[in-house]
Amino acid sequence: MKQVPQKLPAAAWHQRQSLKDLITILDGAKSATRFVGGAVRDTLLGEPVKDIDLATIMKPDDVMARLETAGVKVIPTGIDHGTVTAVTEDGSVEITTLRRDVSTDGRRATVAYSDDWKEDAARRDFTINALFADPETLEIHDYFGGLEDLEAHHIRFIGSAQQRIAEDHLRIMRYFRFLARLGQHDVDQDTFDACRKAAPELAKLSRERVADELMKLLNAADPVYAVQEMVQADIFTNIVAEIDPNAGQILASLILREEAHQISPDPIRRLVGLLPKDLDKAVKIVTGLKFSKKMRRAVSERLAAPSPSVQDIPALAYHLGADTAQDIALLFAADDELKACLAKLIDWEKPAFPITGGDLIAMGLEPGPVVAETLKRVEAQWIMEGFPNEAHVRAVAQEMILNP
């Protein structure tokens, strides 16, 4: 088996001059500051790094003072919990003082600052997220076997799963999200039991936080196994009770369609596949999850559309956009219609309706409400006929004016 390196591999993100400057300001050369979390984990996995986090033994006030003195914009984004954000030319970097938990109620923790790296690692969720890297030597500091777990794609809580979940119940959702992303179909029974036992606590959490984790989970390349395990652990009962008990099978079928046509995962599309087909129920669910208006509209458009055929997929693209029409086809088109439906959407560009109300008046139609009504009828026929040219549309319009 390939050995996970004990040093952070070369990567463009940790060679940025703006980040090197931050490290210098925060005494990285003196081991006062290290890279931590997702940037370390994803670099070891060979995956793109989105967010960069630093951990430091310096207190937040000291961090802010040093950055401000150096002319770096700093925002006290979570200073009550030891986190500030440095804004650099290459993006934002979160900097958090080492901490230990004093108390927690499952939603928020009271923390005290620390200068002990292992103590800080011990309060994190999973072993693979508790890896530190020295910014000077790139040496990995692993206190709980995270490197071995990362190599095996094994998602394991640090210490007792029950205790880690009790500290923050959202870790249930995070567990299944990481299982969807990295897991190898090897749920630990103790972890599964701890998640199932604490699942009712999810109902007490912010809907936004739960929904965010759910959408991240559904965006994984293949979340089927994780979703099946969530169903078995009664997780959905406490977040989206109306999810189909066969959610895993439904999702698997949709993913097969996506893969067959080389279409990237989309969490909204996949969520729609799992929601009740009753539009009112589905809207109530996404509203309860505090989705944005844009996301609620996206769900409604996909569920409200009829099962598409090759003939009417262009009309869906015209009214709703090609991406939405593609989702509707993937979700609801018959097996023998899907390929042809998707083919219609390749390089789709919305055509411009070639006439206006003024054109109808010029053709002899009396001004008034009848103009808008007739224009709408002409447009509907134009769409139904596959967007013919202007001459044909004018002939249709003239016929409707003569024979209303």
Stockholm file with secondary structure:
# STOCKHOLM 1.0

chainA/1-404         MKQVPQKLPAAAWHQRQSLKDLITILDGAKSATRFVGGAVRDTLLGEPVKDIDLATIMKPDDVMARLETAGVKVIPTGIDHGTVTAVTEDGSVEITTLRRDVSTDGRRATVAYSDDWKEDAARRDFTINALFADPETLEIHDYFGGLEDLEAHHIRFIGSAQQRIAEDHLRIMRYFRFLARLGQHDVDQDTFDACRKAAPELAKLSRERVADELMKLLNAADPVYAVQEMVQADIFTNIVAEIDPNAGQILASLILREEAHQISPDPIRRLVGLLPKDLDKAVKIVTGLKFSKKMRRAVSERLAAPSPSVQDIPALAYHLGADTAQDIALLFAADDELKACLAKLIDWEKPAFPITGGDLIAMGLEPGPVVAETLKRVEAQWIMEGFPNEAHVRAVAQEMILNP
#=GR chainA/1-404 SS CCCCCSBCCCCSGGGCHHHHHHHHHTTGGGTSEEEETHHHHHHHHTCCCCCEEEEESSCHHHHHHHHHHTTCEEEEEEGGGTEEEEEETTEEEEEEECEEEEEECBSCEEEEECSCHHHHHHTSSBGGGCEEECTTTCBEEESSSHHHHHHHTCCCBSSCHHHHHHHBTTHHHHHHHHHHHHCCSCCCHHHHHHHHHHGGGGGGSCHHHHHHHHHHHHTSSCCHHHHHHHHHTTCGGGTCTTSCTTHHHHHHHHHHHHHHTTCCCCHHHHHHHHSCSCHHHHHHHHHHTTCCHHHHHHHHHHHHSCCCCTTTHHHHHHHHCHHHHHHHHHHHSCHHHHHHHHHHTTTCCCCCCCCCHHHHHHTTCCSSHHHHHHHHHHHHHHHHTTCCCHHHHHHHHHHHHHCC
#=GC SS_cons         CCCCCSBCCCCSGGGCHHHHHHHHHTTGGGTSEEEETHHHHHHHHTCCCCCEEEEESSCHHHHHHHHHHTTCEEEEEEGGGTEEEEEETTEEEEEEECEEEEEECBSCEEEEECSCHHHHHHTSSBGGGCEEECTTTCBEEESSSHHHHHHHTCCCBSSCHHHHHHHBTTHHHHHHHHHHHHCCSCCCHHHHHHHHHHGGGGGGSCHHHHHHHHHHHHTSSCCHHHHHHHHHTTCGGGTCTTSCTTHHHHHHHHHHHHHHTTCCCCHHHHHHHHSCSCHHHHHHHHHHTTCCHHHHHHHHHHHHSCCCCTTTHHHHHHHHCHHHHHHHHHHHSCHHHHHHHHHHTTTCCCCCCCCCHHHHHHTTCCSSHHHHHHHHHHHHHHHHTTCCCHHHHHHHHHHHHHCC
//
